[in-house]
Amino acid sequence: MWLKTSCDLSFDIEVPTPFVLMLRARSGAQQWIASEQYKLAPSVPAFEFTDVYGNLCQRLVAQPGYFSIHTRAEAKTADFLDQAPGAPFVEVQRLPDSVLNYLLPSRYCESDRFGQMAMEITAGQLLGYNQVAAIESWLRNNVTFTPGNSDVQVTAIEINARKYGVCRDMAHLGIALCRSLSIPARMVVGYLYGLQPMDLHAWFEAYVGDRWYTFDATQPSLKGGYVAIGYGRDAADVAVYNQFGPGVYPSSQVVSVELINESSIID
């Protein structure tokens, strides 16, 4: 399907404030970015770099006063997500070097604390994809998805204790459970067509059967319409903006994902 995504952020800046943004989606195996717009108002010098996870990032210093970021993109993404029941577990010694980092505990995914729980959730499942699917199903049935703004980052341990959270929280717990079984897992942030209420979204991917597969316990079932912006170990790696100095929060944030006809795509 073809989707038009947009994200508009506005800030009231009091002192010169350095930002690192992550708002540009890149083309890859699961999506193609046909066109995009990226506007800063007022215009300031911005410099782009690729981080250690391959994400496109922009760094700049916003000056005091009103500052806004406007992004638009037209993306082709899958109508239906790939699913592979029975896809095998990949032994650690056979994993690509680039995947090994996603086996380790991280700031919000304390995978070294979930070994017994993960084995209980996946008991009787074939090693690999079926284990991750069992984890996704357990999350859907045992952790309540509570969409909405959450300024406080919480860890997988905290989410498991309170049994509710926003999308990134559910992803953190899914990632921790997967890693505790030596299944590489990573967080993804981006857009989802039809998400209610509409906002930026987070989900997780697991590496089984020699590739990454998408899992999202916030949705009743897996569907297409995902556009990824950033990948990382957890939310600390995939913030759409980081600012440094006195705290700054968006005065407004508007996210949109629309289905578009292929004939209307900009050449």
Secondary structure, DSSP 4 states (H G I P E B T S, - for coil): -EEEEEEEEEEEESS-EEEEEEEE---BTTEEEEEEEEEEES---EEEEE-TTS-EEEEEEEPSEEEEEEEEEEEEE-SS----TTPBPPPGGGS-GGGGGGGS-BTTB-GGG-HHHHHHHTTTPPTBHHHHHHHHHHHHHHSEE--S---S---HHHHHHH-EE-HHHHHHHHHHHHHHTT--EEEEEEEETT-SS-S-EEEEEEEETTEEEEE-TTSSS--S-EEEEEEESSGGG--SEEE-SS----SEEEEEEEEE-GGG---
